[in-house]
Amino acid sequence: MAAPSNAEQTQLQDMEEEEAAGMERREMESDEEEDDEEQEEEEEEGMGEDDSDDEEDDSSEDEKENEAEIQRLEEQLSINAFDYNCHVDLIKLLRQEGELIRLRKARQKMSELFPLTEEIWLDWLKDEIRLTETEEESNRETVYELFERAIKDYICPDIWLEYAQYSIGGMGSPGGIDKVRSIFERAVTAVGLHMNKGQTVWEAYREFENAILSTVQPPPGRTPSHEEQELLNTQLERIHTLFRRQLAVPLMDMEATYAEYGEWSEHGVPETAMHQYKKATQQMDKRRSLEESLLVAEPPKMTEYQTYIDFELKDGDPARVQITFERTLAENCLVPDIWAKYTLYLDRQLKIKDLVLPIHERAVRNCPWTMGLWKSYLLALERHGAEHQIVSDVFEKALNAGFIQATDYVEIWQAYLDYLRRRVDFSKESSKELEELRGAFSRSLDYIKQDVEERFGESGDPSCIVMQIWARIEALHCKNMQKARELWDSIMTKGNAKYANMWLEYYNLERSYGDPAHCRKALHRAVQCTTDYPEHVCEVLLTFERVEGSLEGWDVAVQKTETRLNRINEQRAKAAEKEANFARQEDDKVDQRRKSKSDKKSQKKVQSRTRFGEKRKADNNNYQDKWNEDSAPKRHRGNGEQSREEYMETETGLFGRNAPPGYKPAKKGQQGGMAAAQKPNDDKPELRNDNSSVFISNMAYTLEEPESKLRTLFETCGPIKEVRPVFGTKGNFKGYCYVQFESPVSVPEALKLDRREVEGRPMFVSPCVDKNKNPDFKVFKYNTTMERHKIFISGLPFSCTKEQLEELCKGHGTIKEVRLVTYRSGKPKGLAYVEFADETQASQAVLKLDDTEVEGNKICVAISNPPRRSMADKPGSSRLMADIMPRQAFGARGRGRTQLSLLPRSLHRQSGPSKVENGATAEPVPEPGSASANAAAETKPLSNSDFARMLLNNSVPIAATARRPESPHSHPPS
């Protein structure tokens, strides 16, 4: 090979140098890229660190906020431990933060004060189960204890199922299988009758036994030993028994269980099981409608559950009654009436201590404010022989339960004192129990005087019933009349000395256990102090002296009684005179107000007429030319022109011939004058006997835009066709209107809005009925007979509401209706009617509520007995009197000055004292059936031409003027 030339060598050197330079550039570029990548990675790492820092900051801020909220809730609970919602919020926050130790303490505190709901228990149990999954067996016992507490609050199938499944995890321990079976047996006993959820417990029980069956079956191909065969047969019999027991209980989806049993059993379903299944199916069919109503009903489903309870009580199966009550209470745990009904059933029917007492304890835990439940609990404890310390502890809890009435504390004290009295053996002169009873009486009086009066402003025992019972016990059992008299002296100093029944009660005590000297002394004091029934006390004193007294005693008694009765009569006379003077003054004030109102009204009428006369004069000048051109009648001979002008004057009203354009004379039932011209729609007839309309009245005259407001109010009742408010001649709203709907179905809904308040005034809603055609129709019928199931209350404060009245009366029976009596403006009268379910409840309410105070007002309560209404008070009396007594018909503004002066002389011909007015003759009313009455009935209405001839002729038959023309507002023919 030839050696390269110098030029080639130079070229090669240049190429090598270029390549070396290129390599250097590439290395530099690669180094720069690496540097950029490293810088980007560093920036990304820095950003990631920033993001994580931000997240940590946010989470730390949330933790701080939650911790602050937790501390706030804990402080609030330290002030008021009975704040239920505060407990729930605290538990929710602690669970969210994972504070397990504090969470456990919070749940523990709440469970000591309140029964927990199913959701709270399940959360607590699941948390504890997770904590003990990897821990020792001793911790499992803690969870077992927690389950035992949970099943005592409410009968919940889900909690029982969770309990049984958790126990399966410990079946490997000694006695574990027996313990699981025991829990399952308790579960099916407690909730196995639950028609919707009981099936899940039965199926879980069967699955457990099937799992045990698989462990005792021998491997395929091997013959089991005698012992193995016995174990196998025993296990198979357990599963057969479970199937038969479940099929004997009416449950939802029983058909699937029956089919499963047929497939599982080698010999099919036994005949006995088939018979039990048919019987359970029949029971299920009876209850299917009740279960379906529960499924579709909205909580709390009280009506549906009450119907279900009544059905089971009538059916009489105690187990089914109990599970129905438990299902009801699971959703209505705060309804005292359900607990009271449940405990009463257990006390009277089952009477099993281990069943009755836990239900009573649950009742007072759920509704601690209900005194009746605590009272029943104390009686149940005594009935079942509970220890004295337990009864005393329950009573102390009752005192701290926070009752809502002062009388509740008095009743619970009475129940406890009755219990203590029954423990005393009065055959012994002194005993520990007797001293405890006396100490309890003293403590009860101090408690009522201090705690109860300080809280409620009243003792709750105005008649001193507790002291009366104590005095009677001292007199009857302890033979200690000295203590009894001291107690009665204390009773009389508490404001009871003015009541005759209190003195007679003390007198009867002295008659039974005292001596005649103290009896006489008590009666003499009664005569001097009694103010309500002094005559009766005086009669008792005189009778006592007749039977047991001496002549000297008789003289003293007669003198004292006469002096006392004379003084009482003088006081009564002064009081009656004072009351009469007061009534007279009130009547004078009413008369003065009426007179002042009448004077103002007449003065206003005079001013209105003056202004109207000036306006009419100006209108006459403006419209006279145009009116003369348009309505000038044709001339007739003689005085016909004058008669025609006079007729037009009587027909056109106050404007006369010079009425403005568009003026329309008023027809019966329509507006006249300019208002009629401005409102042509008011010519529509009123809605009468329209089953698609309602009549609205008693609204304020100052109501603005009544049509739009009423349309908005009644649109909820159904589609509206028309709203027609009624206006006066000046365009002002008259306070009533008609609402016409598209369909009659909307009318009942609209009537429910009766007495709804519209701008501070009750609105009256009634059906559209023409009372001329239906005179007997009344929206509210005034009862004139005694209503023994209804009470009448007077003297109520004007601030008393319907809810307050219901709260006052509900303790005396079932309330059907409460009605406060008000004026048409909606302001209360201080009267009310309360309707009870029966006469007994109403009578009890009268005895308990009469002469009691409501917000400082002493009320009077009596059985409703409204007086009979006189003829003048009846709705139709005014119309009846108008038909009997003739009256003159004037215009809307009264009798005008020109109303008679412009009539033709021919119409001034009168018969007797009758007067002619506006084309009609007012004659005396003929007797029915007389000849004149028949003639008047046969008189036919005159036509326009007859009426024109009557005006133009000088001789007009009297009979022809006895009736108006058929169209009194028509103009005569030209």
Secondary structure, DSSP 8 states (H G I E B T S, - for coil): -----HHHHHHHHHHHHHHHHHHHHHHHHHHHHHHHHHHHHHHHHHHHHHHHHHHHHHHHHHHHHHHHHHHHHHHHHHH-TT-HHHHHHHHHHHHHHT-HHHHHHHHHHHHHHS---HHHHHHHHHHHHHHTTTS-HHHHHHHHHHHHHHHHH---HHHHHHHHHHHHTTTTSTTHHHHHHHHHHHHHHHHTT-TTTHHHHHHHHHHHHHHHHHHHS--TT----HHHHHHHHHHHHHHHHHHHHHHTS--TTHHHHHHHHHHHSTT-S-HHHHHHHHHHHHHHHHHHHHHHHHHHS-TT-HHHHHHHHHHHHHHT-HHHHHHHHHHHHHH-TT-HHHHHHHHHHIIIII--HHHHHHHHHHHHHH-TT-HHHHHHHHHHHHHTT--HHHHHHHHHHHHTS--SSHHHHHHHHHHHHHHHHHH--TTSS--HHHHHHHHHHHHHHHHIIIIIHHHHSS-S-TT-HHHHHHHHHHHHTS--HHHHHHHHHHHIIIIITT-HHHHHHHHHHHHHHS-HHHHHHHHHHHHHH--SSHHHHHHHHHHHHHHH--HHHHHHHHHHHHHHHHHHHHHHHHHHHHHHHHHHHHHHHHHHHHHHHHHHHHHHHHHHHHHHHHHHHHHHHHHHHHHHHHH-----STTHHHHHHHHHHHHHGGGGGG--TT-B---TTS--HHHHHH-GGGGS----S-TTEEEEE---TT-SSHHHHHHHHHGGGS-EEEEEEEE-TTS-EEEEEEEEESSTTHHHHHHTTTTEEETTEEEEEEE---TTT-TT--SS----S-EEEEEEEES--TT--HHHHHHHHGGGS-EEEEEEEE-TTS-EEEEEEEEESSHHHHHHHHHHHTT-EETTEE-EEEEE------GGGSTTHHHHHHHHS-----BTTBS-TTTTTTS-GGGG--STT-EEETTEEE-----TTSHHHHHHHH-----HHHHHHHHHSS---TGGGSS--SSTTS----
